[in-house]
Amino acid sequence: MDDRLDEKQEQKFHQMTETPVGRLICRLALPCIISMLVTSFYNMADTFFVGMLKSNSATGAVGVVFSLMAIIQAVGFFFGHGSGNFISRELGRQNFDEASKMAATGFFSALAAGALICALGLLFLEPLALLLGSTATILPYTKAYLRVILLGAPWMTSSLVLNNQLRYQGSAAYAMVGIASGAVLNIGLDPLLIFVFDLGVAGAAWATIISQFVSFCLLLAGCAKGGNLHIHFSRIQLHWFWYWQIIRGGLPSLARQGLASVATICLNRAAGPHGDAAIAAMGVVQRITMFGASAMIGFGQGFQPVCGFNFGAGLYQRVKDGFWFCVKTSTVFLAAVGALGVLFAPQLIALFRDDPEVIAIGSAALRFQCGTLCLSGWIVMSNMMLQTIGRTGPATFVAMARQGVFFIPLVYILSRALGLPGVEMTQSAADILTLLCAVPIQLHALRTLERPGHAKPRRKGL
């Protein structure tokens, strides 16, 4: 690493370990919040513009393929959080060389994994579409949308790695520029490709992967600026130690995102017997609630580099202070957002699909989810802290609980017992059970944060 880069990293180290925690988190969180809101907005853009085709089957197809996109994101987050957590702790210890090696290893591994998903998905396109929950009427639309999305898998996975690595280095502004630019482009391309070029649902998919490629290029350029770690092919480390570190840091993200995809498949299958309107409604609700929670997630992303740097530097009280600051702020915010969602549920659903049956089903589901939205503050912040400080087991369980351990069995039990209302209330029930588990796990982690055995900070050159 050159002296100039070391000097910039030294400045960043002092900033991350000495600036008042609340002010530092807010400053780092702002670009993350903007990125998350814009990303969620353009995730909803496909649903919005496809909804203008006036077809429940086309709208349902977007919801069905969303579960595959969650798998692609799971792989990206696995390598991104896995490498990023290690990077932030090593930068806190001022081990710049090892952090640089991990940056390259995480990036190129994700690129290869995305290429594998693309090849396998295209090879088994129709079986995959059916597995994701397509009905016979939705299948043609699903295949048209899915075929294009798969082509973008390599740069979708690697973009998420670059985004997270930049965030964990405390360079959220560079990450924001890359993500937001692609999102704005997606919103512009959607109506152009869907309606002007008459590509229909496939046009929405092309808009997504083109915008993701632009984001990829901008994020890669951001790695060469501002004292950030450069990505070099020669620095890849194909040894077990490096992949074990990625597994430790990324397993909770893989579990969370992977099970989110499985949960979406289960949700589509549970809603399927109630018609395409039910599948379309639940797909719309997923996009809306994701948008509502995105600001909170962005806020937590501002906490993660602060947590990693200070944990690596041995400043455990700053880690605790940051956690409590984030929990209090996010809970108040989510309570306000949830109240608005309950009040304006029909109007929100109608923005995406102006169909009376879709609005009725979606409004009930949205009100259930908004009623427990404020619980996500503790759940998400706990998961982020546990993952960043390397508590892989507890972090993985909390990550799995909401969308896997509780949601998957509940969606079948409640749908069989209560019918469609059971499907609508499943996520809220899973949120309540997850919180009951997450509270004692996180409180124990906070009490034992300074227990013997934590790695002591290492200074450069020692």
WOVEN-V393955 format. One record per residue. N is the residue number from 1. RES is the residue in one small letter. OMEGA is omega in whole degrees, 0 to 359 (999 if undefined). NEAR is the number of other C-alpha atoms within 8 Angstrom. Layout:
# WOVEN-V393955
N/RES/OMEGA/NEAR  N/RES/OMEGA/NEAR
This chain:
# WOVEN-V393955
1/m/184/6  2/d/185/5  3/d/182/6  4/r/179/6  5/l/178/10  6/d/180/11  7/e/178/8  8/k/179/10  9/q/176/11  10/e/179/9  11/q/180/8  12/k/179/9  13/f/180/12  14/h/178/9  15/q/185/8  16/m/185/12  17/t/183/11  18/e/179/6  19/t/176/9  20/p/191/6  21/v/183/10  22/g/181/8  23/r/180/8  24/l/180/11  25/i/180/13  26/c/180/10  27/r/179/9  28/l/183/14  29/a/186/15  30/l/178/11  31/p/177/12  32/c/179/16  33/i/179/14  34/i/179/12  35/s/182/14  36/m/180/12  37/l/180/11  38/v/178/11  39/t/179/11  40/s/180/12  41/f/181/10  42/y/169/12  43/n/178/9  44/m/183/10  45/a/178/10  46/d/180/12  47/t/182/13  48/f/184/11  49/f/176/13  50/v/176/14  51/g/179/13  52/m/175/9  53/l/177/8  54/k/180/7  55/s/176/8  56/n/180/10  57/s/179/11  58/a/178/14  59/t/178/13  60/g/180/14  61/a/178/15  62/v/178/13  63/g/179/14  64/v/182/16  65/v/178/13  66/f/179/10  67/s/175/14  68/l/177/10  69/m/177/10  70/a/177/12  71/i/178/11  72/i/178/13  73/q/179/12  74/a/179/14  75/v/179/13  76/g/179/15  77/f/178/17  78/f/180/16  79/f/181/15  80/g/178/17  81/h/179/15  82/g/178/17  83/s/183/17  84/g/177/16  85/n/178/15  86/f/181/13  87/i/183/16  88/s/179/15  89/r/180/14  90/e/175/14  91/l/175/15  92/g/176/15  93/r/180/13  94/q/174/11  95/n/187/12  96/f/184/10  97/d/180/7  98/e/177/9  99/a/180/14  100/s/178/13  101/k/180/11  102/m/179/14  103/a/180/15  104/a/182/15  105/t/180/14  106/g/183/14  107/f/185/14  108/f/176/11  109/s/179/9  110/a/178/15  111/l/179/12  112/a/180/9  113/a/178/11  114/g/178/16  115/a/178/10  116/l/177/8  117/i/179/12  118/c/184/13  119/a/182/8  120/l/181/8  121/g/179/10  122/l/180/9  123/l/183/6  124/f/189/8  125/l/184/11  126/e/176/7  127/p/178/7  128/l/179/9  129/a/179/14  130/l/179/10  131/l/181/8  132/l/176/12  133/g/179/12  134/s/168/13  135/t/181/8  136/a/182/6  137/t/181/7  138/i/189/13  139/l/181/12  140/p/179/8  141/y/179/12  142/t/181/15  143/k/180/11  144/a/181/10  145/y/184/15  146/l/183/12  147/r/182/10  148/v/181/12  149/i/181/13  150/l/180/11  151/l/182/9  152/g/184/13  153/a/183/13  154/p/181/15  155/w/173/12  156/m/179/16  157/t/183/17  158/s/175/15  159/s/179/13  160/l/176/12  161/v/180/17  162/l/180/15  163/n/182/13  164/n/178/13  165/q/178/14  166/l/179/14  167/r/183/14  168/y/174/15  169/q/182/13  170/g/181/11  171/s/184/12  172/a/181/15  173/a/178/9  174/y/177/10  175/a/181/18  176/m/181/12  177/v/181/11  178/g/183/16  179/i/184/13  180/a/180/13  181/s/178/10  182/g/180/13  183/a/179/14  184/v/178/10  185/l/180/10  186/n/181/13  187/i/178/11  188/g/183/8  189/l/183/10  190/d/181/14  191/p/180/10  192/l/184/9  193/l/182/15  194/i/189/16  195/f/183/9  196/v/179/7  197/f/174/8  198/d/179/8  199/l/178/9  200/g/184/11  201/v/177/12  202/a/178/12  203/g/177/13  204/a/179/16  205/a/178/13  206/w/178/11  207/a/181/14  208/t/186/10  209/i/175/13  210/i/181/10  211/s/178/12  212/q/179/14  213/f/177/12  214/v/177/11  215/s/180/14  216/f/181/14  217/c/181/9  218/l/178/10  219/l/179/16  220/l/177/10  221/a/180/8  222/g/179/12  223/c/181/13  224/a/185/11  225/k/169/7  226/g/180/8  227/g/178/9  228/n/179/13  229/l/180/9  230/h/179/9  231/i/179/12  232/h/179/7  233/f/184/7  234/s/183/4  235/r/176/10  236/i/179/11  237/q/182/9  238/l/181/7  239/h/185/6  240/w/182/6  241/f/184/6  242/w/179/11  243/y/174/9  244/w/177/8  245/q/177/11  246/i/178/16  247/i/180/10  248/r/182/10  249/g/187/18  250/g/182/16  251/l/177/13  252/p/179/15  253/s/178/14  254/l/179/13  255/a/182/12  256/r/183/14  257/q/180/13  258/g/179/12  259/l/174/12  260/a/177/12  261/s/178/14  262/v/179/11  263/a/179/12  264/t/177/11  265/i/179/13  266/c/179/12  267/l/178/11  268/n/180/13  269/r/178/9  270/a/180/11  271/a/185/13  272/g/180/12  273/p/181/6  274/h/173/8  275/g/180/8  276/d/180/11  277/a/179/11  278/a/178/14  279/i/179/13  280/a/182/15  281/a/181/13  282/m/176/16  283/g/178/13  284/v/180/13  285/v/178/12  286/q/181/8  287/r/182/11  288/i/181/10  289/t/175/11  290/m/178/9  291/f/180/11  292/g/181/10  293/a/187/10  294/s/179/12  295/a/178/12  296/m/178/12  297/i/176/11  298/g/178/15  299/f/177/16  300/g/177/13  301/q/174/12  302/g/179/17  303/f/188/14  304/q/178/12  305/p/177/13  306/v/179/16  307/c/183/14  308/g/179/15  309/f/185/17  310/n/173/16  311/f/178/13  312/g/180/16  313/a/180/13  314/g/181/8  315/l/190/10  316/y/180/10  317/q/176/6  318/r/176/10  319/v/180/12  320/k/180/9  321/d/179/9  322/g/179/14  323/f/182/12  324/w/177/8  325/f/182/9  326/c/180/13  327/v/182/11  328/k/183/9  329/t/184/8  330/s/181/12  331/t/178/13  332/v/181/9  333/f/182/10  334/l/177/15  335/a/179/10  336/a/179/8  337/v/179/10  338/g/179/14  339/a/178/10  340/l/179/8  341/g/178/12  342/v/183/11  343/l/188/6  344/f/182/8  345/a/181/13  346/p/181/10  347/q/180/7  348/l/179/10  349/i/182/16  350/a/177/10  351/l/187/8  352/f/180/12  353/r/184/12  354/d/179/9  355/d/186/7  356/p/181/6  357/e/178/8  358/v/180/14  359/i/181/14  360/a/180/9  361/i/183/12  362/g/181/16  363/s/179/11  364/a/180/11  365/a/181/14  366/l/179/14  367/r/175/11  368/f/184/12  369/q/179/12  370/c/180/14  371/g/180/11  372/t/184/12  373/l/183/11  374/c/179/14  375/l/184/11  376/s/181/12  377/g/180/14  378/w/184/12  379/i/185/13  380/v/180/10  381/m/177/12  382/s/180/12  383/n/181/12  384/m/181/12  385/m/181/11  386/l/181/14  387/q/185/15  388/t/181/12  389/i/174/10  390/g/176/9  391/r/191/9  392/t/183/12  393/g/179/6  394/p/180/9  395/a/180/14  396/t/179/15  397/f/180/9  398/v/179/13  399/a/182/13  400/m/191/13  401/a/189/12  402/r/186/13  403/q/182/14  404/g/185/14  405/v/182/9  406/f/188/12  407/f/187/15  408/i/176/12  409/p/182/9  410/l/184/12  411/v/177/14  412/y/181/10  413/i/183/8  414/l/179/12  415/s/178/14  416/r/184/8  417/a/188/7  418/l/182/8  419/g/183/9  420/l/177/9  421/p/177/10  422/g/176/13  423/v/184/14  424/e/185/13  425/m/187/11  426/t/184/12  427/q/179/10  428/s/178/11  429/a/179/10  430/a/178/14  431/d/182/12  432/i/181/10  433/l/179/10  434/t/179/13  435/l/180/12  436/l/177/8  437/c/186/9  438/a/184/12  439/v/180/10  440/p/179/8  441/i/182/9  442/q/179/10  443/l/177/8  444/h/180/8  445/a/179/9  446/l/181/8  447/r/186/7  448/t/185/7  449/l/184/7  450/e/181/7  451/r/178/6  452/p/178/4  453/g/175/4  454/h/178/6  455/a/177/5  456/k/180/7  457/p/179/9  458/r/180/9  459/r/179/8  460/k/175/7  461/g/180/3  462/l/999/4
